Amino acid sequence: MPGVPDRQERFDVGIAGAGQLARMTCLAAWPLGITVGVLGLENEPAAPLAAGVVSGDWHSTEDVAALGRASQLVTLENEFVDAAALAAVDSAGTPVRPGPRALAVIQDKATQKQRMNDAGLPTADWVVAQTPADLAHAGNDLGWPLMLKARKLGYDGYGNATCANLDEATLALERLDAGEGVLVERMIDFRRELAVMVARNPTGEELAYPVVETVQEHHVCHEVVAPARIGGAESKHAAEIALAAAAAAEGVGVTGVELFQLDGGEVLVNELAPRPHNSGHYSIEACETSQFENHLRGVLDLPLGPVEMRRPAAAMVNILGTKKGPAEPRVDFASSVEGAHIHLYGKSEVRVRRKMGHVTALASEADAALAIARRAVEVIGL
C-alpha cells in the first residue's frame, strides 16, 4: 500500500489520471500555489508537472483509494473512473468533485440522456437496444441510418458506430454491448457542432465560456473556433442550454457541453464531459481565466475567474498523429510560425489519430487565427 503523508502534507487536489488534461491542470495550479498530485505512472504526460505522483492506475479501486488518502480533495480527468470507487473515497472523508452520484449518471450515456430529458433539455431521439429485434424496432421508429454508442467508456469516437441497416447495427451491437445494451440515436442532420465550457462551484456560482464551433475528424475534435460564427441571439440560446445541462448534471468545476445546432436554429444537447474538455483548450491563451484554472477554482469552491476573451477571435487545432512510431516533433520550425501557441503533451510514441498536442492562435477574425494554427500543426509534422 502506498505511504500516506500527514494531513498537512497531502496534495491540495488529487487527479485520478495523469494524461494531458491533468498535465494542463497542473500547469494552471502552480501560479495559484495549489499542489496537485496525479494518479498514474512516471512516464505519463502529467507526471513531470505534478507536485507528486501516486503510482497506480485509475482503473484500480485500491489505487483510487490511495489517491484519496494522499489528497485533500479528489477530482478527475475522465468520466470513466468507477463511481463506486470514488464514493468510497468520499465516504472515507476526502471530498470528490464532481460528486460520485452525479458522475454515475453522466458516465452512462443512456442515463445521461435521460437526465437531460428529465430536465426538459432537448436531445436527439434515442432508445436503448439489447437485441437485434430492438434494433429493428429502432430502425422503424427512428429511421436508418442510426448512431449506436457504447453506454460506457466511449470517447473520441471509440465506442461509436454509424449503421446504415440492420445487419450493420447487429454487428455493432455485438462489438459495443457490455451487457446493458447500447444507446441508439436518430442521426441528426445538423448545421454545425457547438460546445460550451461551463464553470460551477458548490457555492452556486456559474459562468459560461464563449460558445465555440467545433469540427470533428473521424469523431475526434480537430478544430475549434472561438467564438462560434453565429448570431448573438443564437449564441445566447446555446449558452443557456449549456448552463442548464451542467446544472442538471450537478457539475462542479468545469463541465464540457457538446451541442448540435440545427438548420432552424434549435440546439440539442449531444454529450457532457464532467471535466475540462478538448473544445476548451483555446481558453489557455484566449480567455482571462483558462478552463483548467476555473476547474481548480470550482472544485475548491473558490470564486470563479472571468471567462471573457482577450482578442476578438481564436482558433485551436489539435495535433493528431498521422503515423506510427517515435514522436519527433519539429518544434524548432513550428516555433517560427508567428502567433502560434504550441502545446505538446510529452507523449513519446505517435499513433494515427492520437492527440499529441494542440496549437492555439489569436487574431482579429477567425480565418486568420485558423490559418496560423493550421500552419504550425503542419510544420510540427506528427
C-alpha positions in Angstrom: 0.0 0.0 0.0 1.5 3.4 -0.9 2.6 5.5 2.0 0.2 8.3 3.1 1.7 11.6 4.2 0.4 13.6 7.2 -2.8 15.6 6.5 -1.0 18.9 6.1 1.4 17.3 3.6 -1.4 16.0 1.4 -1.9 17.4 -2.1 -4.5 20.2 -2.2 -6.1 18.4 -5.2 -5.6 14.8 -6.4 -6.5 14.0 -10.0 -7.5 10.5 -11.0 -5.5 10.2 -14.1 -2.2 11.6 -15.5 -2.8 12.4 -19.1 -2.8 15.7 -21.0 -5.8 17.2 -19.2 -4.1 16.6 -15.8 -0.9 18.0 -17.3 -2.6 21.3 -18.2 -4.4 21.4 -14.9 -1.1 21.1 -13.1 0.3 24.0 -15.1 -2.7 26.1 -14.1 -2.2 25.2 -10.4 1.3 26.4 -9.8 0.7 30.1 -10.1 -2.1 29.8 -7.6 0.0 27.9 -5.1 -2.2 24.8 -5.4 -0.4 21.5 -5.1 -1.8 18.8 -7.4 -1.0 15.2 -7.3 -1.9 12.7 -10.0 -2.7 9.0 -10.1 -0.7 7.4 -12.8 2.8 6.5 -13.9 6.0 8.4 -14.1 6.1 8.3 -17.9 2.6 9.8 -18.4 2.1 13.4 -19.6 1.2 15.0 -16.2 3.9 13.3 -14.1 6.7 15.9 -14.7 4.3 18.8 -14.0 2.6 17.4 -10.9 3.6 18.1 -7.3 3.7 14.4 -6.9 2.6 11.1 -8.4 0.6 8.4 -6.7 1.8 5.4 -8.6 -1.1 3.3 -9.9 -4.0 3.2 -12.3 -7.3 4.9 -12.2 -9.0 1.6 -13.2 -7.9 0.2 -9.8 -10.2 0.7 -6.8 -7.2 0.3 -4.5 -5.2 2.9 -6.3 -8.1 5.4 -6.4 -8.3 4.9 -2.6 -4.6 5.6 -2.2 -5.1 8.9 -4.2 -7.8 9.8 -1.7 -5.6 9.2 1.3 -2.9 11.4 -0.3 -5.2 14.3 -1.2 -7.4 16.9 0.5 -9.8 16.7 -2.4 -10.1 14.4 -5.4 -11.2 15.3 -9.0 -10.8 13.5 -12.3 -9.6 14.0 -15.8 -12.0 11.5 -17.4 -15.5 10.4 -16.6 -14.7 6.7 -16.6 -13.3 6.3 -13.1 -15.5 3.9 -11.2 -18.2 5.8 -9.4 -18.3 3.3 -6.6 -14.5 3.7 -6.0 -14.9 7.4 -5.8 -17.9 7.1 -3.5 -15.7 5.1 -1.1 -13.1 7.9 -1.2 -15.8 10.4 -0.4 -17.2 8.3 2.4 -13.7 7.9 3.9 -13.5 11.7 4.3 -11.9 13.1 1.2 -14.4 15.1 -0.9 -14.8 14.1 -4.5 -15.9 16.7 -7.0 -17.9 16.4 -9.1 -19.7 14.0 -6.8 -19.7 10.3 -7.4 -23.5 10.1 -7.6 -23.7 12.7 -10.3 -20.7 11.0 -12.1 -22.5 7.7 -12.1 -25.3 9.2 -14.1 -23.1 11.0 -16.6 -20.7 8.2 -17.3 -23.6 6.1 -18.7 -24.7 7.7 -22.0 -28.2 6.4 -21.6 -28.8 7.7 -18.1 -27.1 10.9 -19.1 -29.6 11.4 -21.9 -32.4 10.6 -19.5 -31.2 13.2 -17.0 -31.1 15.8 -19.8 -34.6 14.9 -20.9 -35.9 14.9 -17.4 -34.6 18.5 -17.1 -36.6 19.5 -20.2 -33.5 19.7 -22.4 -33.7 18.6 -26.0 -31.6 15.8 -27.3 -31.7 13.5 -30.4 -34.4 10.9 -30.1 -32.9 7.8 -28.6 -33.6 4.3 -27.2 -31.6 1.5 -25.5 -31.3 -1.7 -27.6 -30.3 -5.0 -26.3 -31.2 -7.4 -29.1 -31.4 -7.4 -32.9 -35.2 -7.2 -32.6 -34.7 -3.9 -30.5 -32.5 -2.6 -33.3 -35.2 -3.4 -35.9 -37.8 -1.5 -33.9 -35.4 1.4 -33.5 -34.8 1.5 -37.3 -38.5 1.6 -37.9 -39.2 4.3 -35.3 -36.1 6.5 -35.8 -35.2 5.7 -39.4 -32.0 4.5 -40.9 -29.1 5.2 -40.6 -28.7 5.1 -36.9 -25.9 6.0 -34.5 -25.0 3.3 -32.0 -22.9 4.2 -28.9 -21.5 2.1 -26.1 -23.2 3.2 -22.9 -19.8 3.5 -21.1 -16.2 4.0 -21.8 -16.7 5.7 -25.2 -14.7 8.7 -26.2 -13.2 10.4 -29.3 -15.4 8.2 -31.5 -14.2 5.0 -29.8 -17.4 3.1 -29.0 -19.5 4.7 -31.8 -20.8 3.2 -35.0 -22.9 4.7 -37.8 -25.1 1.9 -39.1 -27.0 2.1 -42.4 -29.1 -1.0 -41.9 -30.0 -3.8 -39.5 -27.0 -6.1 -40.5 -24.5 -3.3 -39.7 -26.3 -2.5 -36.5 -26.3 -6.1 -35.3 -22.6 -6.4 -35.8 -22.1 -3.1 -33.9 -24.3 -4.3 -31.1 -22.1 -7.4 -30.7 -19.0 -5.1 -30.5 -20.3 -2.3 -28.3 -22.6 -4.1 -25.8 -21.0 -4.7 -22.5 -24.1 -6.3 -21.0 -26.5 -3.4 -20.6 -27.4 -2.8 -24.3 -26.3 0.2 -26.4 -27.6 3.7 -26.9 -29.3 4.1 -30.3 -29.8 7.6 -31.6 -31.6 9.2 -34.5 -29.0 10.6 -36.9 -29.0 14.4 -36.7 -28.6 16.5 -39.8 -27.1 19.4 -38.0 -25.8 22.7 -39.3 -22.8 22.8 -37.0 -21.5 21.4 -33.8 -21.1 23.8 -30.9 -19.6 23.4 -27.4 -19.6 25.4 -24.2 -17.4 25.1 -21.2 -19.4 25.8 -18.0 -17.6 26.5 -14.7 -19.5 26.0 -11.5 -18.6 25.8 -7.8 -20.5 24.3 -4.8 -21.5 27.8 -3.6 -23.7 28.2 -6.7 -21.6 30.5 -8.9 -21.6 29.6 -12.5 -20.1 31.0 -15.7 -20.4 30.0 -19.4 -17.3 30.4 -21.6 -17.9 31.7 -25.1 -19.9 29.4 -27.3 -17.4 27.8 -29.8 -17.7 26.0 -33.1 -16.1 22.6 -33.3 -15.0 20.5 -36.3 -14.7 16.7 -35.9 -12.4 14.4 -37.9 -13.3 10.7 -37.6 -15.2 11.6 -34.4 -12.2 13.3 -32.9 -12.2 17.1 -32.2 -9.9 18.6 -34.9 -10.5 22.3 -34.9 -12.2 24.8 -32.6 -13.2 28.4 -33.5 -14.0 30.9 -30.7 -16.4 32.5 -30.6 -18.7 30.4 -32.9 -19.6 32.1 -36.1 -23.3 32.5 -35.2 -25.6 35.4 -34.3 -25.8 36.9 -30.8 -29.3 35.5 -30.1 -28.1 32.1 -31.2 -25.1 32.2 -29.0 -27.2 33.3 -26.0 -29.6 30.4 -26.6 -26.8 27.9 -26.8 -25.2 29.2 -23.6 -28.5 29.0 -21.8 -28.9 25.4 -22.8 -25.3 24.6 -21.7 -25.8 26.2 -18.3 -29.0 24.3 -17.8 -27.3 21.0 -18.9 -24.3 21.5 -16.5 -26.7 22.3 -13.6 -28.8 19.2 -14.4 -25.6 17.1 -14.3 -24.7 18.6 -10.9 -21.4 19.7 -12.5 -18.7 21.1 -10.2 -15.5 22.5 -11.6 -15.7 22.6 -15.4 -18.3 20.7 -17.5 -17.9 20.4 -21.3 -21.3 20.5 -23.0 -21.3 19.4 -26.7 -24.3 20.7 -28.7 -25.8 20.3 -32.2 -27.3 23.4 -33.9 -30.0 22.5 -36.5 -30.9 24.5 -39.6 -33.8 26.1 -37.9 -31.7 27.3 -35.0 -32.8 24.7 -32.5 -30.0 23.5 -30.2 -29.8 19.9 -29.0 -27.6 18.5 -26.2 -25.2 15.9 -27.6 -22.9 14.8 -24.7 -21.4 16.1 -21.5 -18.0 15.7 -20.0 -17.7 16.4 -16.3 -14.2 17.8 -16.6 -12.0 20.1 -18.8 -12.6 19.4 -22.4 -10.7 19.5 -25.7 -13.0 22.2 -27.0 -11.9 24.5 -24.2 -8.1 24.3 -24.7 -8.2 27.6 -26.6 -9.0 29.3 -23.2 -5.4 29.0 -22.0 -4.3 31.9 -24.2 -7.7 33.3 -25.4 -9.6 33.8 -22.1 -8.9 35.8 -19.0 -9.1 32.5 -17.0 -8.4 29.1 -18.6 -10.8 26.2 -18.2 -8.1 24.4 -16.2 -7.8 27.2 -13.6 -11.5 27.5 -13.3 -11.8 23.8 -12.8 -9.5 24.1 -9.9 -11.3 27.1 -8.6 -14.6 25.3 -8.9 -13.7 22.1 -7.2 -12.0 24.0 -4.4 -15.1 26.3 -4.0 -13.1 29.4 -4.8 -14.5 32.4 -6.7 -14.5 31.7 -10.4 -12.3 33.7 -12.7 -13.6 35.8 -15.6 -14.1 34.0 -18.9 -14.1 36.8 -21.4 -11.9 36.5 -24.5 -8.8 38.7 -24.7 -9.0 39.0 -28.5 -11.9 39.1 -30.9 -11.2 35.6 -32.3 -9.2 32.4 -31.5 -8.7 29.0 -33.1 -7.4 25.8 -31.7 -6.2 22.9 -33.9 -5.4 19.5 -32.5 -2.1 17.9 -33.3 -3.4 14.4 -34.3 -1.0 11.6 -35.1 -0.7 10.7 -38.8 1.7 7.8 -38.5 3.0 5.2 -36.0 6.4 5.4 -34.4 8.5 7.6 -32.1 7.3 11.2 -31.7 9.8 13.6 -33.2 8.0 17.0 -33.4 9.7 19.7 -35.4 9.3 22.3 -32.7 12.1 24.5 -34.0 10.4 25.0 -37.3 6.9 25.4 -35.8 8.2 28.0 -33.3 8.9 30.3 -36.3 5.2 30.5 -37.1 4.3 33.9 -35.7 1.3 33.9 -33.4 1.2 30.2 -32.8 1.0 29.0 -29.2 2.3 25.4 -29.2 1.3 22.8 -26.6 2.9 19.4 -26.8 1.8 16.7 -24.4 5.1 14.9 -23.9 4.0 11.6 -25.5 7.0 9.6 -26.7 5.0 7.5 -29.2 2.8 8.7 -32.0 -0.2 6.8 -33.4 -2.7 7.6 -36.0 -5.4 9.9 -34.6 -3.6 10.1 -31.2 -3.8 13.5 -29.6 -0.2 14.6 -29.4 -0.8 18.3 -28.6 -2.6 21.4 -29.9 -1.9 24.8 -31.3 -3.9 28.0 -30.5 -3.7 31.3 -32.3 -5.4 34.6 -31.6 -6.4 37.2 -34.2 -8.9 39.8 -35.1 -11.0 37.3 -37.0 -11.4 33.5 -37.2 -9.9 32.7 -40.6 -6.7 34.4 -39.7 -6.4 32.5 -36.4 -7.2 29.2 -38.2 -4.5 29.8 -40.8 -1.8 30.4 -38.2 -2.8 27.4 -36.1 -3.1 25.1 -39.1 0.3 26.2 -40.4 2.0 25.4 -37.2 0.4 21.9 -36.9 1.5 21.2 -40.5 5.1 22.2 -39.7 5.3 20.1 -36.5 4.8 17.1 -38.6 3.4 14.4 -36.3 
